[in-house]
Amino acid sequence: MQDKSSDERFAYDQQIIERERQMDDLSSHKTSILNLLENLETENRRWLHRMQELNDSDLSDLGIQRQMNEFNGKSQYINRLVENDREELTHEFSKSVSELEDTRTQLQKERNELPWA
């Protein structure tokens, strides 16, 4: 006896696999972006540290002190931007994965409800 729902079941399986692939791709992209943000923070810290080293000997000069204060402010601003981007990425990633997971679960449910005869 031939299973009349096998083609439909196969189509559901393909859609489920596609959702799982999309979730894997999102996870990979999230990791890459988080690494880029971490690298940006690291470079910002290195630059700040280097600038402080260069200016340590001339801190009595008010112009240099003002420039360092300005640079510190810019560095802190960049750090806040990176942190905000990280939080937004994590939120959007969770939202997207949740939507894909819901769709995958629904597809599995519909597939499992198909008759076998």
N, C-alpha and C positions, 0 to 999 in steps of 0.2 A: 504494500500500500504506500502511495506517495504522499509525503507531507505537503499539503496545499499551502501552508504558510511559510515554507522554507525561504522563498524569495523575499518575502516581507521581513522575516527574521534576519536574513542576511543584510538587508538594507538598514535595519535598525542597528545591527552589529557594526556596520561601517560608520554610521553616524556617531555611535558611542565611541568608537576608536578615534574618530576625528576630534571629538570633544576632549578626549584624554590627551591627544597630541597637542591640541591648543593649550591645555593646562600646562603641559610640559614646556611648551614654547614660552608661555608667559613666565614660568618659573625661571627659565634660562635668561630671558630678557631682564627680569627683575634683578637677578644676581649680577648680570653685567652692569646694569645701571648703578646698583649699589656699590659695586667695585669702583666705577668711575667717580661716584660721589666721594667715596673714601679717599681715592687718589687726589681729588681736588682738595679735600681737607688737609691731607698730608702735605701737599705742595704749599698750601697757604701757611701751614705751621712752619715749614722749612723757610719760606720766604720771610716770615715775621722774625723767626729766630736769627736768620742771616742779617736782616736789617738791624736788629738789636745789637748784634755783635759789631757791625760796622760803626754804629753810632754810640756805643758805650763810652768811648774815650772822649766824645764831644758833647756829653749831656749837659754841660754848663752853658752851651749855646742855646738860647731860647728858640731860635729858628729851627734848630734840629729837634728840640723837644716838641715843638708844635707839629713838625712833620711826623715824628714818631707817634704822637697822640692821634693824628689824623690817620696814619697807617694802621694803628691798632683798631681804631673805629671801623675802618674799611674791612679789616681782617675779621672782626667780630660780625660785621654785616654779612660777609661771605659765609661765615660759619652758620649764621641764622638761616640764610637762604638754602644752604645745603641741608640743614636739618629739616626745614619746612618741605623741601623737595623729597627727602627721604620719607617723611611722614605721609605726604600725599601719595607717593608711589606705593607705599605699603597699604594704604587705605584702598586705592584704586585696584591694586593687585588682588587684595582680599575680595573686593566686590566682584571683580571679573571672574575670579576662580569660583566664587560662590554661585554666580549665574551659570557658569559652565557646568558646575557640579549639579545644580538643580535640573538643568536641561538633560544632562546625562542620566540622572536618576529617573526622570520622567520617561526618557527613551527606553531605559531598562524595564521600567514598569509596563509600558505599552508593549514592548517585545515579549515580556513574560506572560502577558495576557493573551497572546495569540494561541489559537488552538493547534494541537499537534497532529491532528488527523485530517 
